[in-house]
Amino acid sequence: MNKIKLLIVDDHRILVDGLKKLFENSETVQLIGVAYSGKECRAFLRNEQPDVILLDINLPDASGIDLCKEIKKQNPPIKIVALTSFNEYAIVRQMIENGASGYVVKNAMPEEIILSVETVMDNEIFLCEEIDLLMHKRNADPVWLTPREKELLKWIVDGLTNHEIAEKMFLGVETINSYRKNLLVKLGAKNTAVLVRMALKEKLV
């Protein structure tokens, strides 16, 4: 099995050194580069294509939130996991809306950090335990879905792929991907299986 190619973008060198050691011993992930700024990240991506980027939100020369959107626009296949000390609902939402597939706080367990990389590579959303609890707390209120979100949820429950849903809804696959991520965050679901269970249990479709 090919290892997942990982790029770390973070300006905290002590943290980066710890992450390097963590991934050195990983059987599933290969660290192919480190960038300490937005500028270094852009330069790296001109020559190499990682599978996953662990991206700090607070960089010295860039907002990780904006950089996430920029990277996904230019390199849609790259998966992005936000690695940050921020644990605010609005920031999590914004990162997911800008294309991130995962969100991990810097004091997360090492196993969670490795799992986040593996999970997003499988096209699933990953929220570390602390963020998962935060989103569930926020989502304890009654869920209100737009008509379009309800339609999307119905097709997901019916087992359609993103490509099939895109055709049914006359939208692009990337748009469906984005809607799907928002739906996961809105309902506080970790992955599609949980989303389907919630939809049926809460009679959302």
LINDAKA-V70858 format. One record per backbone hydrogen bond with DSSP energy under -0.5 kcal/mol. NH is the residue of the N-H (numbers start at 1). CO is the residue of the C=O. If there is no record, write none. Layout:
# LINDAKA-V70858
NH|CO + NH|CO
This chain:
# LINDAKA-V70858
4|28 + 6|4 + 6|30 + 7|52 + 8|33 + 9|54 + 10|8 + 10|35 + 13|11 + 16|12 + 17|13 + 18|14 + 19|15 + 20|16 + 21|17 + 22|18 + 23|19 + 24|20 + 25|21 + 26|23 + 30|4 + 31|29 + 32|6 + 32|30 + 33|6 + 35|8 + 41|37 + 42|38 + 43|39 + 44|40 + 45|41 + 46|42 + 46|43 + 47|43 + 47|44 + 48|44 + 50|48 + 51|5 + 52|5 + 53|79 + 54|7 + 55|53 + 55|81 + 56|9 + 56|54 + 57|83 + 59|57 + 59|62 + 64|57 + 64|62 + 67|63 + 68|64 + 69|65 + 70|66 + 71|67 + 72|68 + 73|69 + 74|70 + 75|71 + 78|75 + 79|51 + 81|53 + 82|80 + 82|102 + 83|55 + 84|82 + 84|104 + 92|88 + 93|89 + 94|90 + 95|91 + 96|92 + 97|93 + 98|94 + 99|96 + 100|95 + 101|80 + 102|80 + 103|126 + 104|82 + 106|84 + 108|105 + 112|109 + 113|109 + 114|110 + 115|111 + 116|112 + 117|113 + 118|114 + 119|115 + 120|116 + 121|117 + 122|118 + 122|119 + 123|120 + 124|119 + 126|101 + 128|103 + 132|128 + 133|129 + 134|130 + 135|131 + 136|132 + 137|133 + 138|134 + 139|135 + 140|137 + 141|138 + 145|143 + 150|146 + 151|147 + 152|148 + 153|149 + 154|150 + 155|151 + 156|152 + 157|153 + 158|154 + 159|156 + 160|155 + 165|161 + 166|162 + 167|163 + 168|164 + 169|165 + 170|166 + 171|166 + 176|172 + 177|173 + 178|174 + 179|175 + 180|176 + 181|177 + 182|178 + 183|179 + 184|180 + 185|181 + 186|182 + 187|183 + 188|184 + 188|185 + 189|184 + 195|191 + 196|192 + 197|193 + 198|194 + 199|195 + 200|196 + 201|197 + 202|198 + 204|199 + 205|199
